[in-house]
Amino acid sequence: MDTTTILIAGAIGLLIGFVIAKFLEKGKASKTMANAKKEAAVLLKNAETEGENIKKDKIFQAKEKFLELKAEHEKVIINKEKKISESEKRTRDKESQVSSELARNKKLNEQLEGKIRDLDHKVELYEKKQTELEKLHKSQVQQLEVISGLSAEEATNQLLESLKETAKSDAMAFMQSTLEEAKLTAQQEAKKIVINTIQRIGTEEAVENCVSVFNLESDDVKGRIIGREGRNIRALESVTGVEIIVDDTPEAIILSCFDSVRREVARLSLHKLVTDGRIHPARIEEVVRKTEKQIEQEIVEIGKRTVIDLGIHGLHPELIKAVGRMKYRSSYGQNLLQHSREVAKLCGVMAAELGLNPKIAKRAGLLHDIGKVPNTETELETPHAILGMQWAEKYGEKPEVCNAIGAHHDEIEMTTLISPIIQVCDAISGARPGARRQVLDSYIQRLKDLEDIAFGFGGVQKAYAIQAGRELRVIVESEKVSDEKAAQLSFEISQKIQTDMTYPGQVKVTVIRETRAVNVAK
């Protein structure tokens, strides 16, 4: 076959293939269209069904909402009708009440008009009788003047004179009886005021002891407190002036000293040393110095709290400090601060009972014994009442307060009414049962006398009476007193005590002379 025939045959084959392909594509398209129509019909049917269901739900919800709104509307209408009926009822009640009030007022008006008519009638009768009485009085006066031969004015004067004499004699008799009754009841009333005051003021009995117990966690601490060869306990006793007794008492040591300030310093210092754990002579001296400063601050705080508790204002800081120091002093075994607080309260109550100023009375009562806490040795020679008065004058207290302080033991003359009140209240506080102990006071005085004898010799730096007055330890200045002089000083002090004092048993005098060489390594 030639090339042309072959090309024609190929073209015909291609044409036949293209026709067949088109026919096949047309069959697939018709089949797809039929499937699409079916799916569309199904979707339309489902959509119609869902639309009907949604329509039914909306209609049902609308009906429920309508019923709810209708029920609420009916409730509102019922409430309004109820309120209207209640208001109508109240209105009817008020109308009935007003009508009854009107009827009552009408009846009262009628009664009042009747009473007014009766009163007018009585007034007319009274006026007629008054005129008749005046005429009768005039006629009687004329008759009396004729009978007595005196005019009405003269008779009146005579009557007044006689009445004056009678009234004067009655007044004198009444005054005399009143004075006698006052004399009889004055003492009874004074006792009643004092008794009422004592009953209203009750304070606990406070007696300071000479021994404090320091508790320990374990007995092992005792050895550390004593130190090697007893150097720690000797240093502590030397610095504080307190005797430290370490015996078989479990977990406790005893601090003995008649001066409660020294005893408190020793107790606090021991507590700090035991807590810190470093116990040696240098550390002991440092802690004692800090503790002494702490006690000074505590004294000021005690004074401030005391004046605040008693309602006393404007007190000078030095007087406040003196009040705080009274906590560590005793008078005949009675704590001086407790005694002064008690006297202040008694004075305030008694002054109020007598119509005086209770604040000034409290002030004078608190300060009346501040002279018992002197700052220097020279002040010891001045009576405590005079010394307290001098301090009060120095720090700007009022004259009545100063006079009350100075006169409460009759050293000076009393010039105000507050002064005898202070004297009486001081006696009340000191005389109540259990308030004071004379034995303790004489014991403390003996210890002070022992120390004073030691201070009377030259070169003495410190002196401490310990072991209940059975030993006197004297610390001298090493620059002024030699070893030979220390032995001589011990003998002289013992002879002075033996000559000037009366005491049971014997007194051991120990003179301590210590030299130190201090250098600092840098």
Stockholm file with secondary structure:
# STOCKHOLM 1.0

chainA/1-522         MDTTTILIAGAIGLLIGFVIAKFLEKGKASKTMANAKKEAAVLLKNAETEGENIKKDKIFQAKEKFLELKAEHEKVIINKEKKISESEKRTRDKESQVSSELARNKKLNEQLEGKIRDLDHKVELYEKKQTELEKLHKSQVQQLEVISGLSAEEATNQLLESLKETAKSDAMAFMQSTLEEAKLTAQQEAKKIVINTIQRIGTEEAVENCVSVFNLESDDVKGRIIGREGRNIRALESVTGVEIIVDDTPEAIILSCFDSVRREVARLSLHKLVTDGRIHPARIEEVVRKTEKQIEQEIVEIGKRTVIDLGIHGLHPELIKAVGRMKYRSSYGQNLLQHSREVAKLCGVMAAELGLNPKIAKRAGLLHDIGKVPNTETELETPHAILGMQWAEKYGEKPEVCNAIGAHHDEIEMTTLISPIIQVCDAISGARPGARRQVLDSYIQRLKDLEDIAFGFGGVQKAYAIQAGRELRVIVESEKVSDEKAAQLSFEISQKIQTDMTYPGQVKVTVIRETRAVNVAK
#=GR chainA/1-522 SS CCHHHHHHHHHHHHHHHHHHHHHHHHHHHHHHHHHHHHHHHHHHHHHHHHHHHHHHHHHHHHHHHHHHHHHHHHHHHHHHHHHHHHHHHHHHHHHHHHHHHHHHHHHHHHHHHHHHHHHHHHHHHHHHHHHHHHHHHHHHHHHHHHHHSCCHHHHHHHHHHHHHHHHHHHHHHHHHHHHHHHHHHHHHHHHHHHHHHHHHCCCCCCCCCSEEEEECSCTHHHHHHHCGGGHHHHHHHHHHCCEEECCSCTTEEEEECSCHHHHHHHHHHHHHHHHHCCCSHHHHHHHHHHHHHHHHHHHHHHHHHHHHHTTCCSCCHHHHHHHHHGGGCEETTEEHHHHHHHHHHHHHHHHHHTTSCHHHHHHHHHHTTGGGSCSSSGGGGSCHHHHHHHHHHHTTCCHHHHHHHHHTTTSSCCCSSHHHHHHHHHHHHHHSTTSCCHHHHHHHHHHHHHHHHHHTSTTEEEEEEEGGGTEEEEEECTTTCCHHHHHHHHHHHHHHHHHHCCCSSCCEEEEEECCCCCCCCC
#=GC SS_cons         CCHHHHHHHHHHHHHHHHHHHHHHHHHHHHHHHHHHHHHHHHHHHHHHHHHHHHHHHHHHHHHHHHHHHHHHHHHHHHHHHHHHHHHHHHHHHHHHHHHHHHHHHHHHHHHHHHHHHHHHHHHHHHHHHHHHHHHHHHHHHHHHHHHHSCCHHHHHHHHHHHHHHHHHHHHHHHHHHHHHHHHHHHHHHHHHHHHHHHHHCCCCCCCCCSEEEEECSCTHHHHHHHCGGGHHHHHHHHHHCCEEECCSCTTEEEEECSCHHHHHHHHHHHHHHHHHCCCSHHHHHHHHHHHHHHHHHHHHHHHHHHHHHTTCCSCCHHHHHHHHHGGGCEETTEEHHHHHHHHHHHHHHHHHHTTSCHHHHHHHHHHTTGGGSCSSSGGGGSCHHHHHHHHHHHTTCCHHHHHHHHHTTTSSCCCSSHHHHHHHHHHHHHHSTTSCCHHHHHHHHHHHHHHHHHHTSTTEEEEEEEGGGTEEEEEECTTTCCHHHHHHHHHHHHHHHHHHCCCSSCCEEEEEECCCCCCCCC
//
